[in-house]
Amino acid sequence: MEANRIIDLFLLTIPALITGGIAYYFFKTHVKNEDDRRRYLLNKETKETTLPLRLQAYERLTLFLERISPNKLLTRVSPISSNKEDYEALLVQSIQQEMEHNLTQQIYVSDKCWNIIITAKNTTIQLIRKANMQEKTDSADKLREVVLEEMMDRLAPSDTALLAIKKEVSELLG
């Protein structure tokens, strides 16, 4: 009699455990799918909001790089005197001010891209300072001439950074 009760209890418990296990599995799967769906929708919504901001940041950084390109910078910023040191300081100050206006854009671009932009800025400043230290540079106009001659032989640092921006934007847009 006691053995029959145990067998009956066993026969009633096993289906309940199987049903409970299956219900737990389906509930767990349903909750995971719902979480994944919510995460996907949130991610999609975030991308729709941030993509225009990121593209705008790339546009501003492109403009920054165009403005600090030595050819365009020397055309836009004219010397106020014939003193080459004053002109060098004016050019460097112009580049620094342009950079300050675009510092916040770094939150929208990759670290790699931002570092390339910083390198382009620093290389451009270094190019101007190096040209100013040459013996043949004796006036502001001569400084302009030396920098422009230097740029004839190679690609501007800002052009290299522009290529990196274009590559990153094309990857972003897929």
C-alpha positions as CSV (number, residue, x, y, z in Angstrom):
1,M,0.0,0.0,0.0
2,E,2.8,2.4,1.0
3,A,4.6,1.5,-2.2
4,N,1.5,2.3,-4.3
5,R,1.2,5.7,-2.7
6,I,4.8,6.5,-3.4
7,I,4.4,5.4,-7.0
8,D,1.1,7.5,-7.3
9,L,2.9,10.5,-5.9
10,F,5.8,10.0,-8.2
11,L,3.4,9.6,-11.2
12,L,1.7,12.9,-10.2
13,T,4.9,14.8,-9.5
14,I,6.8,13.9,-12.7
15,P,4.3,15.5,-15.1
16,A,4.0,18.6,-12.9
17,L,7.8,18.9,-12.9
18,I,8.0,18.4,-16.7
19,T,5.3,21.0,-17.2
20,G,6.9,23.4,-14.8
21,G,10.3,23.0,-16.5
22,I,8.8,23.6,-20.0
23,A,6.9,26.6,-18.7
24,Y,10.1,28.0,-17.1
25,Y,12.0,27.5,-20.3
26,F,9.4,29.2,-22.4
27,F,9.0,32.1,-19.9
28,K,12.8,32.5,-19.8
29,T,13.0,32.5,-23.6
30,H,10.1,35.0,-23.9
31,V,11.7,37.4,-21.4
32,K,15.1,37.2,-23.2
33,N,13.4,37.9,-26.6
34,E,11.5,40.8,-25.1
35,D,14.7,42.2,-23.6
36,D,16.5,41.8,-26.9
37,R,13.7,43.5,-28.8
38,R,13.6,46.4,-26.4
39,R,17.4,46.7,-26.6
40,Y,17.2,46.7,-30.4
41,L,14.5,49.3,-30.5
42,L,16.4,51.5,-28.1
43,N,19.6,51.1,-30.1
44,K,17.8,51.9,-33.3
45,E,16.2,55.0,-31.8
46,T,19.6,56.2,-30.4
47,K,21.2,55.7,-33.8
48,E,18.5,57.7,-35.5
49,T,19.1,60.5,-33.0
50,T,22.9,60.5,-32.9
51,L,23.7,59.8,-36.6
52,P,22.8,63.3,-37.7
53,L,24.9,64.7,-34.8
54,R,27.9,62.6,-35.7
55,L,27.6,63.6,-39.4
56,Q,27.5,67.2,-38.3
57,A,30.6,66.7,-36.2
58,Y,32.4,65.2,-39.2
59,E,31.3,68.2,-41.3
60,R,32.6,70.7,-38.8
61,L,35.9,68.8,-38.5
62,T,36.2,68.8,-42.2
63,L,35.7,72.5,-42.3
64,F,38.3,72.8,-39.5
65,L,40.8,70.8,-41.5
66,E,40.1,72.9,-44.6
67,R,40.6,76.1,-42.7
68,I,44.0,75.0,-41.2
69,S,45.3,73.7,-44.5
70,P,48.5,75.7,-45.1
71,N,47.5,76.9,-48.5
72,K,44.1,78.2,-47.4
73,L,45.4,79.4,-44.0
74,L,48.1,81.6,-45.6
75,T,45.5,83.0,-48.0
76,R,43.0,83.8,-45.3
77,V,45.4,85.1,-42.7
78,S,47.4,88.0,-44.0
79,P,50.4,89.3,-42.2
80,I,49.8,92.5,-40.2
81,S,53.5,93.5,-40.4
82,S,56.7,92.3,-42.0
83,N,57.9,90.6,-38.8
84,K,58.0,86.9,-39.3
85,E,57.7,86.0,-35.6
86,D,54.5,88.1,-35.4
87,Y,53.1,86.3,-38.5
88,E,54.0,82.9,-37.1
89,A,52.3,83.7,-33.8
90,L,49.2,85.0,-35.8
91,L,49.0,81.8,-37.8
92,V,49.5,79.5,-34.8
93,Q,46.9,81.5,-32.9
94,S,44.4,81.2,-35.8
95,I,44.9,77.4,-35.8
96,Q,44.5,77.2,-32.0
97,Q,41.3,79.3,-32.1
98,E,39.9,77.1,-34.9
99,M,40.7,74.0,-32.7
100,E,39.0,75.5,-29.6
101,H,35.8,76.0,-31.6
102,N,35.8,72.3,-32.5
103,L,36.9,70.6,-29.3
104,T,33.4,69.4,-28.5
105,Q,33.2,67.4,-31.7
106,Q,35.6,64.8,-30.3
107,I,32.7,63.1,-28.5
108,Y,31.1,62.2,-31.8
109,V,34.2,60.7,-33.6
110,S,36.4,57.8,-32.8
111,D,39.5,58.2,-30.7
112,K,41.6,57.2,-33.7
113,C,40.0,59.9,-35.9
114,W,40.4,62.5,-33.2
115,N,44.0,61.7,-32.8
116,I,44.6,62.0,-36.5
117,I,43.0,65.5,-36.4
118,I,45.1,66.5,-33.5
119,T,48.2,65.3,-35.3
120,A,47.3,67.2,-38.4
121,K,46.9,70.4,-36.4
122,N,50.2,69.9,-34.6
123,T,52.0,69.0,-37.8
124,T,50.7,72.1,-39.5
125,I,51.9,74.3,-36.6
126,Q,55.3,72.5,-36.6
127,L,55.5,73.1,-40.4
128,I,55.0,76.8,-39.9
129,R,57.5,77.0,-37.0
130,K,60.1,75.0,-39.0
131,A,59.7,77.3,-42.0
132,N,60.1,80.3,-39.7
133,M,63.4,79.0,-38.4
134,Q,65.0,78.6,-41.8
135,E,67.8,81.2,-42.6
136,K,66.1,82.3,-45.9
137,T,63.0,83.3,-44.0
138,D,63.5,86.9,-43.1
139,S,60.0,88.4,-43.4
140,A,56.4,87.5,-43.1
141,D,56.0,87.3,-46.9
142,K,59.0,85.1,-47.1
143,L,57.5,82.8,-44.4
144,R,54.4,82.5,-46.6
145,E,56.5,81.6,-49.6
146,V,58.6,79.0,-47.7
147,V,55.5,77.3,-46.3
148,L,53.8,77.2,-49.7
149,E,57.0,75.8,-51.3
150,E,57.1,73.1,-48.7
151,M,53.5,72.2,-49.5
152,M,54.2,71.8,-53.2
153,D,56.4,68.7,-52.4
154,R,54.0,66.9,-50.2
155,L,50.4,66.3,-49.1
156,A,49.1,68.7,-46.4
157,P,48.6,67.2,-43.0
158,S,45.0,68.3,-43.1
159,D,44.5,66.4,-46.4
160,T,45.7,63.2,-44.7
161,A,43.3,63.8,-41.8
162,L,40.5,64.4,-44.3
163,L,41.1,61.0,-45.9
164,A,40.7,59.5,-42.4
165,I,37.4,61.3,-41.9
166,K,36.0,60.2,-45.2
167,K,36.9,56.6,-44.4
168,E,35.3,56.8,-41.0
169,V,32.1,58.3,-42.4
170,S,31.9,55.7,-45.2
171,E,32.2,53.0,-42.5
172,L,29.6,54.7,-40.4
173,L,27.1,54.9,-43.2
174,G,27.8,51.3,-44.1
